[in-house]
Amino acid sequence: MRLWRPLTLLAGTALTRAALLTEPDFSANSGQHLPTELVADTRSPNPAAARPQQQQPAARLISDDVLALIEDTMALWDAKGISVAVVRRQPGSDAFDVETRAFGVKGRDGEPMTTDTLLPIASNSKAFTVAAAGLLVANESVPLEWTTKIHRLLPEFELQDSVAQERTCLLDMFSHRTGLPRHDAAFRSYVDDPAGFSLRTVKYLRPSVEFRDVYQYNNHMFNIGASLVGNLTATRFEDFVKENVFDAIGFTRTTYNVQEAIDNGRLSEGFWRTGESPTSEGKVYAGYVDVATHVGAGGILSSANDLALWLQTLLLNGKSPKSGKQVIPSEVLAKMSTGITVSAGSGRLPEFGPVVYGMGFMQSAYQGHQYIEHGGSLHGYRSQIIRFSLDGLGIAILTNDDSHGVYIYEAIKWRIAEELLSTPVHVDWNSRNKAVNAKRLQAVVDERNARRSSPPDAPLPDVTLEKLSATYFNPAYGKLSFKVKGDGVLRAWTDNLGGGPSILALHHFSGNHFNASITLFELPLGESENVVVEDEVVDAEFEIVDGRVKGFAVWGGLWGAGEGVPSPKGEIPREKAEIWFERVEWPWEHSLVLQNM
């Protein structure tokens, strides 16, 4: 599941996607959404690779052919706005050729997107969180090393796996190998201290694998990293990053402050499509995102112009291109960029190599050129930042299109790289991704139909629906109070799941087993009505002993485990649960748990 946030209905517009609630964050493994085998051979020789390059002005990095591709890509996917930054290091020099461009609009009012327009970079914020921790490691003024056990510095840090609890260090947290799956639905948007919330919550989250067993993307750990930096420096994490990274590099727009960006008119609205299917384009929503919930994992807003400086800083091994000063120690940047966990053990397509994840960066190769990158995804937005360090090339792409944004930036990113690196093949990524999107939409329909088809003569639950209409509680996911109406569906309204209001509807399947339909809503900033932003179906089963309802289990992917990781096994529902909700009397003596979360 990605980092869910607010949007508003854009009336009279069509297009959307019914993405899975636990859809992989493509920041974790760029191209994870793309095919692992060719639907058709969409590659073609690069004519420029077979003949000498024509001379162009030194700063011209985005060619007319690429400009045409960008226009075609925006039209194909109905993209609203895009901004692009490309930098290339001049041979034997610390100087760069730099080109930034903006296309389309930043919002419903039709105001043009500019290279100073701010958009959430989502999970590309993770590198800044790691860099902040790395500054403390390099400074040696605080008792922090990459291998320092987190619980020794943060006594509140607890995990259900005692081995992980005892041994987790920064290397584990930032390379996604603690054993915890995503558990993104446990985020909440109304807490005053989002980083502290993750720190207090993880002890209630069930692990899906053993410690250091496999790569599993987890956003909570980066919020905990932000909490650690704040605690060790006795300052707000955001202020520490602004002073020691943003300002030190020379950023002029980048911020964590959403409301300030809205007030000064710099923030782009995001566009989100819901209800897309093989037979429907669905509807488009638009609105502003509040990224504060994900401060360490995805809380930064930035622009193409500032990201051009960030790319140069990365290619200069941590030095500011403006001042020449070392902002991020080179050894810290090298540690961040070096693979720790294996995200993909083999290349997913002929052009790619295996994928390894470091700390806030992942590394692979494209047509023989090593690259380091990360992506970002929030409701309404996508981002991609990639650098080819050995070639001195960096590319950043921001778009306010969420549903198709990953397809958009893949097509643009790889074409720019193919031209500037003179690769032997140009891939038609738009054709590939059209086929991928069609296949994905059909798979969603097929899965939903399979889940919602109750078997003939299915047995009834062990107790009446009225007895199931009760209050249930999980310390991380909060309280659910079900009521039943005349249609025989149990429904609970909650503001806990996925960082915003939602409805959990239980449709009877067989016996004590129900299909759980989760509809997520958001109240966009400055708006008065909630809108639907997600709809997903998972499994739920009540545990009933001697006519008494003990609670219910949820499984089927809601916890967002890594690829190939199965749901828990067991004889009774609570053993099979990805998330277990205990039946409680409400209000009850432990209600302070919720107030303190």
C-alpha positions in Angstrom: 0.0 0.0 0.0 1.2 3.5 -0.7 1.0 6.6 1.5 -2.6 7.5 1.3 -3.7 11.1 1.4 -6.5 13.6 0.4 -8.2 14.5 -2.9 -11.4 16.1 -4.2 -13.7 15.2 -7.0 -12.9 16.9 -10.3 -16.4 17.0 -11.8 -17.0 15.9 -15.3 -13.6 14.3 -15.9 -12.9 10.7 -16.6 -10.1 8.2 -16.1 -8.9 6.2 -13.1 -7.4 3.1 -11.6 -8.7 0.7 -8.9 -5.3 0.1 -7.4 -4.9 -2.5 -4.7 -4.8 -1.2 -1.2 -1.6 -3.1 -0.8 -0.2 -2.2 -4.1 3.6 -2.2 -4.1 5.2 1.2 -3.7 7.2 1.5 -6.9 9.8 3.5 -5.0 10.7 0.2 -3.4 11.6 -1.5 -6.7 11.3 0.7 -9.8 9.6 -1.2 -12.5 7.8 -3.6 -10.2 4.7 -2.7 -12.0 6.2 -3.6 -15.4 6.1 -6.9 -17.2 8.7 -9.6 -16.4 8.4 -10.9 -20.0 7.8 -9.0 -23.2 4.2 -8.8 -24.4 5.7 -8.0 -27.7 9.2 -6.8 -28.7 8.8 -3.1 -28.2 12.5 -2.4 -28.6 14.1 -0.7 -31.6 17.7 0.2 -32.5 18.8 3.6 -31.5 19.8 5.3 -34.7 22.0 7.8 -32.8 24.0 4.9 -31.4 25.0 3.7 -34.9 26.3 7.0 -36.1 28.2 10.0 -34.6 26.1 12.2 -32.4 25.1 15.5 -34.0 26.6 18.5 -32.1 24.1 20.3 -29.9 24.5 23.3 -27.5 26.2 22.0 -24.3 23.2 22.7 -22.1 20.6 21.1 -24.5 19.8 17.9 -22.7 16.1 17.5 -23.6 16.0 17.1 -27.4 13.1 17.9 -29.7 12.5 14.1 -30.0 12.2 13.8 -26.2 9.9 16.9 -26.1 7.7 15.2 -28.7 7.7 12.0 -26.6 6.7 13.9 -23.5 3.8 15.5 -25.3 2.7 12.2 -26.8 3.0 10.5 -23.4 0.9 13.2 -21.6 -1.8 12.9 -24.3 -1.7 9.0 -24.1 -2.2 8.9 -20.4 -4.2 12.2 -20.0 -1.5 13.6 -17.7 -2.2 17.0 -16.1 1.3 18.3 -15.3 4.9 17.2 -15.4 8.2 18.8 -14.4 11.6 17.5 -15.4 15.2 18.1 -14.4 18.2 16.8 -16.3 21.9 17.4 -15.3 25.1 16.1 -16.9 28.5 16.6 -15.5 31.0 18.1 -17.9 34.0 15.9 -18.4 36.9 16.5 -16.0 35.0 19.2 -14.2 32.6 19.8 -11.3 30.5 21.9 -13.6 27.2 20.7 -15.0 25.0 21.2 -18.0 21.5 21.7 -16.5 18.1 21.8 -18.1 14.7 21.9 -16.4 11.3 21.9 -18.1 7.7 22.0 -17.1 4.6 20.9 -19.0 0.8 21.1 -18.5 -1.0 22.5 -15.5 -0.6 22.5 -11.7 -4.2 22.4 -10.8 -7.9 22.7 -11.7 -7.6 26.4 -12.3 -5.4 25.8 -15.4 -2.4 27.6 -14.0 0.7 26.4 -15.8 3.2 24.0 -14.1 6.6 25.6 -13.7 10.0 24.4 -12.7 9.5 26.1 -9.3 6.1 24.4 -8.7 6.2 22.2 -5.6 5.1 18.6 -5.7 5.4 15.9 -3.1 8.4 13.7 -3.8 6.9 11.0 -1.5 9.4 8.2 -0.9 12.2 10.1 -2.4 12.2 11.8 1.0 13.7 8.7 2.4 17.2 9.5 1.2 17.0 12.8 3.1 16.1 11.0 6.3 19.0 8.6 5.9 21.3 11.5 5.1 20.2 13.2 8.3 21.0 10.1 10.3 24.3 9.8 8.4 25.3 13.3 9.4 25.0 12.2 13.0 27.0 9.0 12.4 29.8 11.0 10.7 29.8 13.8 13.3 30.6 11.4 16.1 29.2 13.9 18.6 26.3 11.6 19.4 26.5 7.9 20.3 25.2 6.7 16.9 26.7 4.3 14.3 25.1 2.5 11.5 25.1 -0.7 13.6 24.0 0.9 16.9 21.0 -1.0 18.3 17.9 1.2 18.0 16.4 0.2 21.3 19.4 1.5 23.2 18.8 5.0 22.0 15.0 4.8 21.8 13.7 2.7 24.7 10.1 3.0 23.3 11.2 1.0 20.3 9.6 -2.4 20.6 8.9 -5.2 18.1 6.9 -8.4 18.4 9.9 -10.4 17.2 12.4 -10.4 20.2 15.4 -11.0 17.9 14.4 -8.1 15.7 13.8 -6.0 18.8 17.2 -6.7 20.2 19.3 -6.4 17.0 17.6 -3.9 14.7 20.0 -1.1 13.7 19.9 1.7 11.1 21.1 -0.7 8.4 18.1 -2.9 9.0 15.6 -0.1 9.3 16.7 1.7 6.2 17.1 -1.3 4.0 13.7 -2.9 4.7 14.8 -6.1 6.5 13.3 -5.9 10.0 10.7 -8.6 9.2 7.8 -6.2 9.3 5.6 -5.9 6.2 4.2 -2.4 5.2 1.3 -2.1 7.6 0.5 1.2 5.9 -3.2 1.0 6.8 -2.1 1.7 10.4 -1.0 5.3 9.6 -3.3 8.0 10.9 -3.6 11.6 9.7 -4.7 13.3 12.8 -1.8 12.6 15.2 0.4 15.5 16.4 3.6 13.6 16.2 3.6 11.2 13.2 7.2 10.0 13.7 6.4 9.3 17.4 3.2 7.6 16.4 5.1 5.0 14.3 7.6 4.5 17.1 4.8 3.8 19.6 2.8 1.6 17.1 5.3 -0.9 15.6 5.2 -3.1 18.7 1.6 -3.9 17.8 2.3 -4.8 14.2 2.7 -8.5 13.3 5.8 -9.4 11.4 5.4 -11.5 8.3 8.9 -13.0 8.1 11.9 -13.5 10.4 14.4 -10.7 11.0 16.8 -10.1 8.1 15.0 -12.9 6.1 13.8 -11.0 3.1 13.3 -7.5 1.7 10.0 -6.0 2.7 9.2 -2.4 2.2 8.2 -0.5 5.4 7.5 3.2 5.8 7.2 3.2 9.6 10.9 2.5 10.0 11.8 5.8 8.2 9.4 7.7 10.5 11.2 6.1 13.4 14.5 7.2 11.9 13.1 10.8 11.8 12.1 10.4 15.5 15.7 9.2 16.3 17.3 12.2 14.6 14.9 14.5 16.5 15.7 12.9 19.8 19.4 12.9 19.4 19.6 16.5 18.2 16.9 17.9 20.6 15.3 19.6 17.6 12.4 19.1 15.2 13.5 16.6 12.5 12.2 18.9 9.8 14.2 21.9 11.1 17.4 19.7 11.3 17.0 18.6 7.7 16.2 22.1 6.5 19.3 23.7 8.1 21.8 20.9 7.4 20.7 19.7 4.0 18.2 21.9 2.2 19.8 25.3 3.1 23.3 23.8 2.9 22.8 22.7 -0.7 21.1 25.9 -1.7 17.4 24.8 -2.1 15.1 27.8 -2.4 11.7 26.1 -2.5 11.9 22.6 -0.9 9.9 22.2 2.4 8.0 19.9 4.7 5.3 22.6 5.2 2.2 21.8 3.1 0.1 24.7 4.4 2.8 27.2 3.7 3.2 25.9 0.2 -0.5 26.2 -0.4 -0.7 29.7 1.1 2.1 31.0 -1.2 0.5 29.3 -4.3 3.5 27.1 -5.1 2.0 23.7 -4.4 0.5 21.6 -7.3 -2.8 19.9 -6.8 -2.7 16.1 -7.3 -4.9 14.2 -9.6 -6.2 10.7 -8.8 -8.4 8.4 -10.8 -10.7 5.9 -9.1 -13.0 3.3 -10.6 -10.9 2.6 -13.7 -11.6 -0.8 -15.2 -11.4 -2.6 -18.5 -14.8 -1.1 -19.4 -14.7 2.2 -17.6 -12.4 5.2 -17.4 -13.8 6.0 -14.0 -13.6 9.5 -12.4 -10.8 12.0 -11.6 -10.3 13.6 -8.2 -8.0 16.5 -7.4 -6.8 18.1 -4.3 -3.9 18.9 -2.0 -2.0 16.4 0.0 -1.0 16.6 3.7 2.3 14.8 3.8 2.9 15.4 7.5 1.8 11.9 8.4 4.8 10.5 6.6 7.5 13.0 7.7 10.5 10.6 7.5 9.1 8.3 4.9 7.6 10.7 2.4 7.1 14.2 3.8 9.1 16.5 1.4 7.7 18.9 -1.3 10.2 19.9 -3.9 10.6 21.4 -7.4 12.4 20.6 -10.6 14.9 23.4 -10.0 15.8 22.3 -6.5 16.0 18.6 -7.6 18.5 19.7 -10.2 20.7 20.8 -7.3 20.0 17.6 -5.5 21.1 15.5 -8.5 24.3 17.6 -8.8 25.0 17.1 -5.1 24.6 13.3 -5.5 26.9 13.3 -8.5 29.5 15.4 -6.7 29.5 12.8 -3.9 27.8 15.1 -1.4 29.2 18.5 -2.3 26.9 21.5 -2.9 27.2 22.7 -6.6 26.5 26.2 -5.4 29.1 26.6 -2.6 31.4 23.7 -3.2 31.1 22.7 0.5 30.7 19.1 1.6 27.1 18.8 2.7 26.8 15.0 3.0 30.0 13.2 3.8 31.1 11.1 0.8 31.3 8.0 2.9 27.7 8.5 4.1 26.5 8.8 0.5 28.5 5.7 -0.5 27.0 3.7 2.4 23.5 4.8 1.4 24.0 3.8 -2.2 25.6 0.4 -1.6 23.2 -2.6 -1.8 22.2 -4.3 1.5 19.1 -6.3 0.6 18.2 -8.0 -2.6 14.9 -6.6 -4.0 15.0 -8.6 -7.3 17.6 -11.4 -7.8 17.5 -11.2 -11.6 16.7 -8.7 -14.3 13.0 -8.3 -14.8 13.4 -7.6 -18.6 16.3 -8.0 -21.0 17.4 -4.4 -20.5 17.8 -4.7 -16.7 20.1 -6.2 -14.1 19.3 -7.5 -10.6 18.1 -4.9 -8.1 19.6 -4.3 -4.6 18.4 -1.8 -2.0 20.8 0.3 0.1 19.4 2.9 2.5 16.9 5.2 0.7 18.4 4.2 -2.7 18.2 1.2 -4.9 20.8 0.1 -7.5 20.5 -1.8 -10.8 21.6 -1.4 -14.4 19.9 -0.4 -17.7 21.4 -1.5 -21.0 24.8 -1.9 -19.3 24.7 1.4 -17.4 24.7 1.3 -13.6 22.1 3.5 -12.0 20.9 4.5 -8.5 17.3 5.6 -8.1 14.2 5.7 -6.0 10.6 6.5 -6.8 7.8 8.1 -4.8 4.0 7.7 -4.7 1.2 9.5 -2.9 -2.4 10.1 -3.7 -2.3 12.4 -6.7 1.5 12.4 -7.3 4.5 10.4 -8.5 8.2 11.1 -8.5 11.3 9.5 -9.8 15.0 10.5 -9.2 17.7 8.5 -10.9 21.4 9.0 -11.4 24.0 7.3 -13.5 27.0 8.1 -11.4 29.6 6.6 -13.7 28.2 8.5 -16.6 27.7 11.8 -14.7 24.0 11.9 -15.6 21.0 12.6 -13.4 17.2 12.8 -14.1 14.3 13.8 -11.9 10.6 13.7 -12.9 7.6 15.0 -10.9 4.0 14.5 -12.0 0.7 15.4 -10.4 -0.8 12.2 -12.0 -1.0 9.3 -9.6 -2.8 6.6 -11.3 -0.7 6.5 -14.5 2.2 8.6 -13.2 4.6 5.7 -12.9 4.0 4.8 -16.6 4.5 8.4 -17.5 7.8 8.9 -15.8 9.1 5.5 -16.9 8.6 6.4 -20.6 10.2 9.8 -20.2 13.1 8.8 -17.9 14.3 5.9 -20.0 14.0 7.8 -23.3 16.2 10.7 -21.9 18.7 8.2 -20.6 18.7 6.3 -23.9 19.5 9.4 -25.9 22.1 10.9 -23.5 23.9 7.5 -22.9 23.7 6.5 -26.6 22.3 3.1 -25.7 21.9 0.5 -28.5 18.2 0.2 -28.0 15.2 2.5 -27.7 12.3 0.9 -25.9 8.7 1.8 -26.6 7.7 2.0 -22.9 4.3 3.5 -23.7 3.3 0.5 -25.7 4.6 -1.9 -23.0 2.8 0.0 -20.2 -0.5 0.2 -22.1 -0.5 -3.6 -22.2 0.6 -3.9 -18.6 -2.2 -1.5 -17.4 -4.8 -3.4 -19.4 -3.7 -6.7 -17.9 -3.6 -5.2 -14.4 -7.1 -3.8 -14.6 -8.5 -7.2 -15.7 -6.6 -9.0 -12.9 -8.3 -6.7 -10.3 -11.7 -7.5 -11.8 -11.0 -11.2 -11.8 -9.8 -11.2 -8.2 -12.8 -9.2 -6.9 -15.2 -11.5 -8.7 -13.5 -14.6 -7.3 -13.6 -13.2 -3.7 -17.2 -12.0 -3.9 -18.7 -15.3 -5.3 -20.3 -17.0 -2.3 -20.5 -20.8 -2.7 -24.0 -22.3 -3.1 -25.7 -23.4 0.1 -23.0 -21.7 2.2 -23.5 -22.3 5.9 -24.5 -19.4 8.1 -22.3 -17.9 10.8 -22.3 -19.6 14.2 -24.2 -16.7 15.7 -26.6 -14.1 14.3 -25.4 -10.9 12.6 -26.8 -8.9 15.5 -24.3 -10.7 17.8 -21.5 -9.9 15.4 -22.5 -6.2 15.5 -20.1 -5.1 18.2 -16.9 -3.1 18.9 -13.5 -4.6 18.0 -10.1 -3.2 18.8 -6.5 -3.5 17.6 -3.9 -1.2 19.3 -2.3 -0.2 16.0 -5.3 -0.1 13.7 -7.8 1.3 16.3 -11.5 0.7 16.9 -14.2 -0.7 14.6 -17.8 -0.7 15.7 -20.0 -2.8 13.4 -23.7 -2.3 12.7 -26.0 -4.4 10.5 -28.7 -3.1 8.2 -31.5 -4.7 6.2 -29.1 -5.8 3.5 -27.3 -8.2 5.8 -24.0 -6.4 5.6 -21.9 -5.5 8.7 -20.5 -2.0 8.4 -18.1 -0.1 10.5 -17.1 3.6 10.0 -13.6 4.4 11.2 -11.0 7.1 10.8 -8.1 4.8 11.6 -7.4 2.7 8.5 -5.1 4.2 5.9 -4.7 7.6 7.5 -8.2 8.8 6.9 -11.9 7.9 7.2 -13.0 4.6 5.8 -15.8 2.1 5.8 -15.2 -1.6 6.4 -18.1 -3.7 5.0 -18.3 -7.4 5.8 -20.3 -9.4 3.2 -21.0 -13.0 4.3 -19.2 -15.7 2.3 -19.4 -19.0 4.2 -19.7 -19.9 7.9 -17.8 -17.4 9.9 -15.8 -16.2 6.9 -16.7 -12.8 5.3 -15.4 -10.8 2.4 -14.2 -7.5 3.8 -14.6 -4.5 1.5 -12.6 -1.5 2.6 -13.5 1.8 1.1 -11.1 4.6 1.9 -12.2 8.3 2.0 -10.3 11.5 2.5 -11.3 15.0 3.5 -9.1 17.1 1.3 -7.4 20.2 2.7 -9.8 23.2 2.4 -12.7 21.0 1.3 -16.0 20.1 3.1 -16.9 16.7 1.7 -15.1 13.4 1.8 -14.4 11.5 -1.4 -13.6 7.9 -2.2 -9.9 7.3 -2.9 -9.7 3.5 -2.7 -11.7 0.3 -2.6 -10.3 -3.1 -1.8 -11.6 -6.6 -0.9 -9.7 -8.8 1.6 -10.7 -11.7 3.9 -12.2 -11.6 7.4 -13.1 -14.5 9.8 -14.8 -14.3 13.2 -13.5 -16.4 16.1 -16.5 -17.8 17.9 -16.2 -20.1 20.9 -19.3 -21.6 22.7 -21.4 -18.9 21.1 -19.2 -16.1 22.3 -17.6 -13.8 19.7 -13.9 -13.4 20.6 -12.9 -11.2 17.7 -12.1 -11.3 14.0 -9.1 -11.8 11.8 -8.2 -10.0 8.6 -5.9 -11.5 6.0 -5.5 -11.5 2.2 -2.8 -8.8 1.8 -3.9 -5.9 3.9 -0.6 -5.9 5.8 1.4 -5.5 2.6 3.9 -8.3 2.9 6.8 -8.7 0.4 6.4 -10.6 -2.8 5.9 -14.3 -2.3 5.3 -14.0 1.5 2.2 -16.0 2.4 -0.4 -15.0 5.0 0.0 -16.6 8.4 -1.1 -20.2 9.0 -3.1 -21.5 11.9 -6.0 -23.5 13.3 -8.0 -20.6 14.6 -8.7 -17.1 13.1 -6.3 -15.2 15.4 -3.5 -17.5 14.4 -4.2 -16.8 10.7 -4.6 -13.1 11.2 -2.4 -10.5 9.5 -4.4 -8.1 11.8 -6.4 -9.3 14.8 -9.3 -7.3 16.2 -10.3 -8.3 19.7 -14.0 -7.8 20.7 -14.3 -5.2 23.5 -16.9 -3.4 25.4 -16.7 0.3 24.5 -16.0 2.6 26.2 -13.7 0.5 28.2 -10.9 0.8 30.7 -8.1 0.8 28.0 -9.6 3.6 26.0 -6.5 5.7 26.9 -4.5 3.5 24.5 -6.3 5.2 21.6 -5.9 8.7 23.0 -2.2 8.2 23.4 -1.5 6.7 20.0 
